[in-house]
């Protein structure tokens, strides 16, 4: 009786959703505590620690459920899909947050960015402030931020999956 091969795509969905929900929880905590407007970076740093851990764990579980066999290609598929799915979950939350929950939050972030710019460099001309605010405006656009987040998550998913896949790969079962 031949064992059926586990599909990397289907396997990655659960881990991607879980990872996306972790980012949503971190984001909600940062918002509720006021850390988001303060620009605190440590909540995001927690996510950057959890991200590779989840990918490495998922790859190891995929290998375990696949008769201890793993190709580099399968590891890459699992890692990239987890990154992309988690990013999509977070982007959906971000859209709901920015358009329904707190539509004024982006404007508050822009005000904080402007204030920080002027505080760090009080000699800035109005032209320099306007240029800096164009950059802030671009990165507070939900479509641009969503695409950027998905692309970065896919890239880091690829990098971590490559590392995990190279470490854990085992393509043939030894007798």
N, C-alpha and C positions, 0 to 999 in steps of 0.2 A: 504494500500500500504506500503510495507516494504522498509525501506531505505537501500541502499547498503553500506556495510562497506568499508571504505577507506583503501587501502593497505599501510602499513607503508613504504615498499620498494619504491614504486612509489612516494610516498609523499616526501621521503628523498632526492631523486635525485636532485631536483632543489636547495635545501638548501646546499647540499654537493658541487655542482658545484659552487654556489655563494661563499661559504666559501673557496673553493680551489682557485677561482679567486682573492679573497681578499688577500690570501697568495702570489699569483703571483704578484699582484700589489705592495704589501709591498716589495717583493724581488727585483722587478725591480727598485723601488725607492731607495732601499738600494744600489743597484749596480750602478745606474746612479749618485748618490750623493757621491759615494766612501765609504759609511758607511759599506758596506759588507767587504771590505778589512781592514778597521780600526777595525773590530770586534765589532762594536756598537751593543748593545743588545736591545736597546729600540724599534727598528722596530719589532723585534720578540715579544717583550712584548705586543705590540699593538695587535698582532695576538692572543696571549694567553688570552687577555681580550675579544676579539671579539668571539673567539671559543665557550665559554660557553654561551654567550649571544645568539648566533645564535641557539645553540642547545635548550636552554630553550624556545626561541621564537618559534622555529619549533614545539616543543612538544606542546606548548600552541595552536598553529594554527592547529595542527593535532587534538587535543581534540575538538577545536571549530568546525572544519569541520566534526567531527564525532559525532554530536549530544551531545556534552559535555561529551562524554564517553572516558575513557582512562584507559587501563590496564598497569600495570608496564611492561609487556612483550612488548607491543606496543611502549611504551616510549623508552625502551632499544633498540629495533630494529631501531627506528627513529634516536636515538643518535649515535649508533655505525655506522650505514650506512652513516650518514652525515660525521662522522669522516673519515671513509674509503674512501668515494668518494672524499672528499676534499683532502685527501692525494694523491690519485691517480692523480687528476688534477695537484697537485703541482709536483709530481714525473715526470709526462709527461713533464711539463714545464722545470723542472730541467735537464732532459735528453736532450731536445732540446737546452737549454741554454749551457750546458756543452759540447755538441758534435757539435753544429752548430753555435750558436751565439758567444760564446767566449770559444773556446776549451782550451785556455791557463789560464783561470781563476783559475782552480784547482791548477795548478802549482804556481800561484801567491799566493794563499791561503796557500799553503805549505811553501813557502818562508817566508810569514808573520808569520806563526806559529813557524818556526825555529827561526826567529829573536826574536820573543816574548819570546820564551823559553830561549834563551841565554841572553836576556836583563833582565829577571826576576831572572835568576840564572846563573851569569857569571862563576861560578865555575864548571859547568856541564862538565863531561868528554865526549869525543866523543861517548863512548859507551852509555851513558845516553841520549845524543842527538839522536843517532840512534834508541834507544828504543822508545823514545818519538815520533820520526818521523814515526815509524812503526804504532803506534797508530793513528797518524794523517792520514797516508796513508790508513789505514783501514776505517776510517770514511769519507774519501773523495772519496771512491769507490762508484760510482753511484748505483750499485746493493745493496750494504750493506746499504747505506744511504736511498735508496728507501724503502727497507724492514723495516728498523728501523723506518722511518717516518710513514709508514702505520700502523705498530704495535702500536706505541705511540698514533697516532690519534685514532685508534680503542679503545685503553685503556682509553684515556681521554674522548672519546665519551661515553664510557660505564659508567664511573664515573659520568660525568655530567648528562647523561640520567637517571641514577639511582637516583640522587638527584632530578632532575626535575620530574621524574616519581613518586617518593614517595610523593612529594609535590602536584602534580596535579592529581594523579590518582582518577578516579571515574568510577567504574565498572558497576553500575546499575543506571538506571534512576529512580529517585523518582517520584511518581505520585502526 
